[in-house]
Amino acid sequence: MSELYCLFDRVRCIAQQSGDRTAVIRGSQRTSYSALDNHARRVCNGLLSMGLEGQSRVAYLGGNRSEFFEIWQGTSMAGHVVTPINARLGPSEIKFIINDSETRVLFIDQDQAPLVDEIAQETAWLQQVFILGHHADRPAQTETSPDCYFAWRNKQSKSEPTCTIHADDTVVQMYTSGTTGFPKGVELGHSSVLACVGSMMGEAAWPAGEITLVTAPLFHTAGSAYSHCALQSGGTVVLLEELSPASVLEALEYHAVNQALLVPALIRMVLDSKDCAGMEFPSLRRILYGASPIPVATLQEALELFTCNFEQGYGLTETVGPVAVLNARDHAAGNKLQSCGKAVAGSKIRVVDPNDNDCAIGEVGEIIVSGQQLMKAYWNRPKETLEVMHKGWLRTGDAGYFDTEGYLYIHDRIKDMIVSGGENVYPAEVEIVLADCPGVAEAAVIGVPDKQWGEAVKAVVVKKNDSVINSNDIITYTREHIADFKCPKSVDFVDSIPRNPAGKILKKALRGPYWAAQNRKIS
């Protein structure tokens, strides 16, 4: 294994050289590198014994548990493609992904087992289901019956596999969140994932043996790529049995965590928790955050609590992980906190107009990216692939601009842009201001029909408990921080804002009632 060009190569080397080192911790369960490699070889040989065609899809439907890594490792060693499925999806959505990916083998958490019976007759490609748990009450197994994963794994050979794997082979097929329709399968190769892992690790940010807390779901690229950073460096991944502010704080302290991946919403919950009062984290060196905007005030609170380096990552499923990073030095300077930084090594970023011409400094356009991290294609969707990939550049669908120093700023999704009286308004810019408004717990901004302006800016707001804030208070607050044409013209108060299983706001669902009587869905 002198050439390390496949995702599992480095982990296998560490298993041979330092097999007793802990790879994964979840609760009281500790998995060594030797055990991880042993289990992965058994999974690999078990899959090979099924006689599947090369690059067959092998799905994982479950939570954050150590078995995810041995299944991923074993699947890729066998030359197949692991397909993580969002465990928060509903039965019809899960069925769609299983059928769309042509999944042959499904590994599923015990608490998801009833789902198998519900969708089994409607999954044309599925040959075998293995349950991560014991089901003594189930009937005797047949070729298509669910089976105990551990019993199946442990009876497989642990001999050395002899498959030939190439760096450009697809190693994982991640599904997009599907906010605008059915999700698409994003094919990612070994080389793309390794390029992303390398850029996330940086030159000196990830010393060997680091303890890493992963709170993001492993069925998302952020959680899985961040975990691979730890595993590629011989470190330890800490997974939580239950995600809460208390469990995060406890894990940071008890495991002497060095690196952590936290989304902004979780950072806010931790800051609001009474458990964080007086706590110190001397081992914590770096926190990476991303996936959604973070209010500057929240970020400043977090910097004071954790007293460690912070980095922000901007990326997509189609780029595996971050293609731009706002580094620790920029956070310390404090004047770029609303930026998402600069392109990582191996990636290029442009901001272009509708004719693909580069926008001027400060001019908002579509962000396009190129580099080693790009997806290979959307699975079985050549038309959609051509719509976003052109001459080695990926159209992100995000709107943004560069400042004079080359820092990238994200405004919004292109499709969510509001055109009011000829002015472009990007909801994310308004939402960042609303996030700091006293009395506002959560806010989303949409465009609604307006006879005079075509579209008008509307804020949909969830109040904080016991807040007496009203529409005028909110509109007045925004006028103190952004241009008048960007400010909400009206405010609706709701109990909750609709989100998809990945946590993204469903803007289409929010806009629907306001546009229902219109012949067009945009003015």
N, C-alpha and C positions, 0 to 999 in steps of 0.2 A: 504493500500500500504506500509506495513512495509518492505516487501521484494522488493528491487529495482533491478530486474534482467533483465528487458526489457528496450530498448532504450528510450521509451517514459515515463517511470515511474518518473524519476527525474523532467522532465519538467512539468508533471502533478502536482507533489508536489509543485513546485514553483508557479504554477498557483493558487493553493489553498491557499498558505501561503502569497504570495506577487504578487497577480494578476495584480496590476497596474504597476509593473516593466516593462520596455520596453525590449522586446525580440529581435525585428528586426527593423532596420531602412533602408529604401531605398528611397532616395530622400526626399520628404516631407511626405512620408508615414511612420507612426510608428505603430508597432503592439505590443500590450502588451501580457504578458504571459497568461492573462485571455482570451483575444481574440484568441490567438493561440490555446489554449485548446478548446475553444468553437467551432472554425472552424474545428479543427481536429475531434471533436466528430461528427459534422455534416457530414464530409467526411466519417468517419467510418460507421455511420448509413446508409448513402446513398449507400455505397458499399455493406453493409450487405443486404440491401433491394433488391439488384440485384440477390441474391441467388448464388453467385459465389462459386466454390469449394475452400476449404481452401488452402492457399499458392498460390493463383492465382497471376499472374504477372500484376501489374498496372504500366504503364509507364508514365514518365514525360519527355516531350520534350520542353525545353524552356531555357531561360536565368536565371540569378541570380535574383530571386524575392522572396518576403516573402511567397508567396503561396506554394513554394517548400516545406517548413517545415510543413505546415499544411497538405499537401497531403502526405508527408512521414509519419507524425505522425498518421494521420487518417488511412492510408493504413495498417500500422503495428498494430494499435489497432484492426483492423478488422481481423487480422491474415493473411494478404496478404503480397506480396513482392513488394516493390517499385523498379522499373527498370528505373533509369535515363538514358536518351539517349543523346549523344553528339549532341548539337544543330548545330555544325559546319559540320556535316556529310552531304553527298549528299543523294538524294531520294532513290537510290538503297541500300545504306548502312543502312539507317534508316529502310527501308522495311525489310532488312535481320534481323535486331535486333528484330523488332516487331514480325516477324514470328518465329525466333529462340527461343525467350523467351516465345512464345505462349501468348503474351499480350492480355488480355481481355478488359482492359479499358485504354484509352490514354488521358492524360491531356496535352494540347498543347498550346503554346504561340500563340497569335493572328497573329503575323507576319509569323508564320509557317502554318497557316490554309490552304493556297492553296495546301500544300503538301498532305493534307488528300484526296482531290479529285484525286490527281495524283496516289496515291498508294492504295486507298480504295478497289479496286476490286482484289487486289493481297495480301491481308492480311487475311488469312483464319481464324485466331482465334479472331480477333478484333470484339467486340460486341458494344462498345460505345466510342465515342470521345467527350470530353468536351474542349471547347476553352476558354482560359483565356482572355476573352474580349467579346465584344458584336458584333454580326453580324446581324444587322437588314435587310441586303440585301439578306440574305440566305433564301431559301424556307422553308415552314413549316416543322417541325421536323418529322422524322419517327424514328423507333427503332434504325436505324444505322446512322442517320444524326448527324452532329456536333451540339453541343448545348452550350449555354453559361454556363461556369463553375460557375460563381457567382450566377446566378439564380438557378441552380441546388443545389448548396451547401446551400444556404440560406433557401430553403424550406424543408431541411432535419431536422429530430429530433435532438435536442441537449441532449437527455437523455443519461444516463450513459451506455456505452456498457458493455456487460457481457461475452465477449469472453475470453477463456482461452488461454494464450500465454505462450510458454516455452522459456527458455533462449537459447536453441539450435535451435529454429526455424530460418529459413532464414528470414532476415529482409530486405535485399537489394541485388539486383543482378546487379553488375557493369560489364560493358563490357570492355575487354582489347582493346588496341588501334588497334590491328590487323595489325601490321607492317609486319608480315610474312604470312598473309593470312586472312581469315575471323576472326572477333573478337570472343572471347569466353566469355560466361557469367560466372562471378565469383560469386558464392553463398557465402554470408557472414551472419553469425548468429548474434543475439543480443549480445551474450557473446563476440564474436570476435570484434565487433565494439566497445563495451564498454571497452574491454581490451586496444584497440588502443587509445581510447579517454583518458583513465586513464593514459597511458604512456605518451601521449602528454601533458597532464596537469601537470604531475609531482607532487611532494609533496607540493611545495610552489610557483610554477611558475604561478598559475592561481587563484588568490584570487577572492572571490565572487564579482560579479558586474562589472567585467572588460569590457571595451569597446573594441571590436575586429573587425578589418577590414579584410574582406575576399575578396581577389581579384581573387583567383583561381575559376574556374567554379565549380558550385555545382554538376554537373554531373560527376565530378572526385572525387575519394576517398579523395584526399588531401583537397579540398574545403569543402566537406560535413563533413568529420571527424573534421576538424578544427572548423567549425561552431558548431558542437555538443559539443566541449569543452566549448565554451562560454555558450551554452544553458544548459549544465549539471551543470554549476556553477552559474546559475542565472545572467549571463552577457548579454550583448547586441551585436548582430551581425550587423555590418554595411556593406551593399551591395551597389555597385556602379551602377548607371543607365548606365554609359558609362565609360569604362576603358581607362585611359590615364594617362601620368605622372602628368598632371595638376590636374585631378580629385583625384588621389591618394594623392598628397600633400595637396589639399584642405580638403579632408576627414580627414587626420591625424591631421590637425590643428583644423578644425571646430568642430569635434566631440571629441577632446581630447582623441584620441585613445591610448589605453594601450598596445595592442598586434596586430600584423599584420602578414599576410601570403603573402610573395612576392616571385615570381620566379626570378631566376637570370636575365633573359632577361628584366623583368620589372624594377628590381633594376638598371640595366645599363641605361635604358631609363630615369628613374627618375634622375639619376646622370647627364645625358647629358642635361636635361631640364634646360632652363634659369630660370624657376620658382623656383628652389630650392635654388637659391643664397640668402644667408642671413637668410634662414628659420631655426627656432628652434622648437623642439618637446619635450617640458618638460614632457608631460604625457606619452610619449612612453617608455615602459619598455623592450619590447622584440620583435624581428623580427625572424620569422621562415622562412627558405628558403630551397629549394630542387628542385627535378624533373630533374635537369640537372647540369652539372659542372659549377662552377663559377670561373673565373680567380681570382687569389690572389690579383692582383692589384685592381680589381673592388671591392672585398670584403673589402680591406683596405680603399678605398674611402668611401664606405658605412658606415663603422665603424666611420669614422671621421664626416660624415654628420649627422647621426642619434644619435650618442653618447648614444646608448642603448645596451642592451645585444642582441647578435645574436646566433641563434642555427640552425644547419643544420640537416635535416632529410633525411634518406635513407629508402625507402620502395617500395612496389609494390602494385598494385591493389589486388593481392592475399594475401597481409598482411594488408589490409585496409589502413595502413599509415606507419609511420616510425617504423622500427625495430632496427635502430641504430641512435644515435643522437650525434653530436659534440656539446657539451654544451658551455655555455657562458664563463666558466673559460678557456676552451681550446682556444676559440677565443681570449681572452685577452692575453693568453700566446704567441700566434702568431706562434708557431712552428708546429702546426698540422692542418693548414688551408686547406691542400689538402686531409685530412682524412675526413671520414664521421662519425668518433667517435666510440662509443662502443654500445653494445646491450642494449636496454631499459629493464626495469624490466619486467619479464615475458617472455622474448624472449632469445633464444640462437642462436649463429651464428658460423658456421664452414666454413673453406675453404678447399676444398677437391680436390684430383686428380681424373682422370677418373675411378679409382678403389674404390673410396669413402674413401681413406685413407687421414687423415689430412695432409695438406701441411706443410712444414717447415716454420719457420718465414721468411718472405720476398719472399716466393715462391708463384707465381700466380697460382690460381686454381679457381674452381667454388664455389661461395658463396651459402651455403644452410642454411636455417633457420628453427627453430621450436618454438613453444610457443602458447599462447592463441589467438594470432591475426590471425592465419592461416585461409584461406578459408575452407569451407566445401568440395567443389568440383567445377569442371567446369560443368555447367548446361548441362545435357543430353550428356556429353562427358566422359564416363568412361575410355576410352583408353587414352585420353589426360591427364586426372586426374592422372592415374597411372604412366604416363611418368614423372610427376613433383613431385608427392607425394610418399614418401617411408618411412615407419616406423616412421611416424610423422615428417619427414623432407621435406621441400619444396625446390626443385631445382630452383634457381632464374634465371639461365641462364646468370648471371652476373659474370664477372671475377674480382678477387681482391686478396688481401693478407693482413696479419697482420704484424704490426711492433713489435719490442721487448717489447713495453708497452701495447700491446693488442688492438691498434687502427686499425680499418678496413679502407683499401684504395680500392676504386673502380677503375678498369682499363677500363672495357668495357663489352659489351655483348659478351658472348662466341662465338656466331655465327658470329660476326663481326671481330673476330681475324684474323690477317694477318700472314701467315707463309712465311717468306722471307729468303731463304737460310738456313732453319732450325731454324731460330730465330722467336719467337712469338712476334708480335707487336700488341699492343692494341690501336686502333685508338683514343680512348678518351684521352690517355696520350699525344698523339701528338697534338690533338685538343686543349687541355688546353694551351700548349705552343703557338700555333698559335693565340689563342685568345688575347694574350698579344703582338703579333707582330705589330709594327707600320704600319699603312696603311691597316690592315686587319679588315674588318667589321664582317666577318663571315667565318667559314671554316669547312669543313668536310673532313675526311680522309678515304680512301678506299684502298683495294688491287686490283691491275690490273695485267693481265698476263705479265710474264717476262720469256724469254727463259732461261736466266742464273739462276735466283733466284726462279723461280716458280711463285712468286708474288712479285710485287714491290709496295712500298708505294707511293700513289698519294694524293696530297692535292687539293681539289676543293675549290676555294677561291672567296669570294665576296669582292671587294675592297671598302674601304671607299671613299666617294665623294672626287674627285680631287686628289686621291692618285696616285703616279707614281711608286709605288712599282712593282718590277718584280719578275720572278721566282727565279733568283739567290739570290735576297735579302731575300726571304722567306726561301730558303734552307740554306743559310748562317746563318740566325737567329736561325733556329731550331738546327743547329749543335753546337751552343753556349750553348744550354740548355739541350739537350738529346743526348743519344748515337747515333752514326752515322747510325747504321743499322735501327734505328727507324725513321730517318729523311726522308722526302719526296724525292723521286728520280725525281719527276716531279710535276709540278703545272699547273692546268687548271683554268682560270679565267671565272667566270659566273656572270650573273646578279642576280640570286637568287638560293637558294638551296632548292630542293623539300622537303616538310614536309607533314605529315598527318594532319588531323584536330586537333589532340591533340598537334601539334607542334613538334613531333618527326621527326628527319631527316630520310628520306626514303633511307637508304643505298642501298637497292636492286635496286631502280630506278637509283641511281647514278652509280652503278656498271654495270648495264645492257648493255649499249652501248660498254663497253670495253671488255665484255665477250661474246658478241653476236656471234662472229666467232669461239668460242671455243666449243669443244664437252662437256667439263665439266665447271662448273661455279666456280670452285676453283682448284688450282694446288696442 
